[in-house]
Amino acid sequence: MNLAELRVFQAVHECGGVSQAARRLHCVQSNVTARLKQLEARLGVPLFTRKNRQ
């Protein structure tokens, strides 16, 4: 676990979604998603409940 992954996790939590977190972090959505997946893989647990767009 590194500081960048924790910042991404915090941003997603505080913003309530990946898209909003990406805007806050000034990066693309796919980067935020990849960092979250890396962190989840490292910890071995899902960190967020994912919902399909509606």
N, C-alpha and C positions, 0 to 999 in steps of 0.2 A: 504494500500500500504506500502510495506517495502523496505528496501535498497536492499535486495537480488533480489526482483522482478525487481527493477529498473536497477540493474546491468545486469540481463538477457536481459531485453528489450534493453538496450544500446548495449550489445554485438551482439544481433541479427541484430540490425539496422546497426552497424558499419561493421559487417562481411558479411551482405547481405544474411544470411540464418541461419537456426537452426543448421545444421550439423557443420558449421564453428564456430558458437558461442559455441557449446558444446566443441569443441576442445580447443577453447580459454579459456573457463571457467574450463577445466579439469573435465568435467562431461559427462554423457550420454545424447544422444539426447532426450530421453523420459523425462528426468528431465527438460530440457529447454522448451520443449513443454508444460509440465504440469504447469510450472511457468507462461508461457505466457497465458495459458487458465485461470489460477487463476486470473491473473491481468486483463484480458479482462472481466471476469465475475464480478469482483469487480467494474470495471469502467463502465460496461454495453455497451461497444463498441468494435468492432474488431480493433486491432492495426496494423495488417498487412494483406495484400492480399495474400492468400495462392494459390499456383499453384500446379497442379499435376505434378509428375515427368514425364519427356518425354525422 
